Amino acid sequence: MIERVVIMTFKPELIAEFMAIFDGSAKKIRAFQGNFGLKLLQNTSIPHQLTTYSLWESEDALNRYRHSELFEGTWSKTKVLFAEKPIAFSNVVVRGPI
């Protein structure tokens, strides 16, 4: 299982535009083969910084999504809204549960 985190800092005035993009894509991403969940988190100190947290069956499943038309369409609309370069990384659980 891969846990994917993408931290995105937006231009504050464009948060509503990103929320509309996310709301239009989230159901499709959750239904993508190999996806086991997707959350959108908002930083309590920096409200225009949002983080996606997603669970993927494997690195291959994540890469299939990252090379899909769904990702390309969503990302092309999202990346123009950034105030800073996003930070993305993947994790595997080495100890758990919480």
ZIMO-V487708 format. One record per residue. N is the residue number from 1. RES is the residue in one letter. SS is DSSP state (helix for helix, strand for strand, loop for the rest). OMEGA is omega as a letter, one per 20 degrees, with the letter a starting at -180 (NA if undefined). Layout:
n/res/ss/omega
N/RES/SS/OMEGA
N/RES/SS/OMEGA
This chain:
n/res/ss/omega
1/M/loop/r
2/I/strand/r
3/E/strand/a
4/R/strand/r
5/V/strand/r
6/V/strand/a
7/I/strand/a
8/M/strand/r
9/T/strand/a
10/F/strand/r
11/K/loop/a
12/P/helix/a
13/E/helix/a
14/L/helix/r
15/I/helix/a
16/A/helix/r
17/E/helix/r
18/F/helix/a
19/M/helix/r
20/A/helix/r
21/I/helix/r
22/F/helix/a
23/D/helix/r
24/G/helix/a
25/S/helix/a
26/A/helix/a
27/K/helix/r
28/K/helix/r
29/I/helix/r
30/R/helix/a
31/A/helix/a
32/F/loop/a
33/Q/loop/r
34/G/loop/r
35/N/strand/a
36/F/strand/r
37/G/strand/a
38/L/strand/r
39/K/strand/r
40/L/strand/a
41/L/strand/r
42/Q/strand/r
43/N/loop/a
44/T/loop/a
45/S/loop/a
46/I/loop/a
47/P/loop/r
48/H/loop/r
49/Q/strand/a
50/L/strand/a
51/T/strand/r
52/T/strand/r
53/Y/strand/a
54/S/strand/r
55/L/strand/a
56/W/strand/a
57/E/loop/a
58/S/loop/r
59/E/helix/r
60/D/helix/r
61/A/helix/r
62/L/helix/a
63/N/helix/r
64/R/helix/r
65/Y/helix/a
66/R/helix/r
67/H/loop/a
68/S/loop/r
69/E/helix/r
70/L/helix/r
71/F/helix/a
72/E/helix/a
73/G/helix/a
74/T/helix/a
75/W/helix/a
76/S/helix/r
77/K/helix/a
78/T/helix/a
79/K/helix/r
80/V/helix/a
81/L/helix/a
82/F/strand/r
83/A/loop/r
84/E/loop/r
85/K/loop/r
86/P/loop/r
87/I/strand/a
88/A/strand/r
89/F/strand/r
90/S/strand/a
91/N/strand/r
92/V/loop/r
93/V/loop/r
94/V/loop/r
95/R/loop/r
96/G/loop/i
97/P/loop/a
98/I/loop/NA
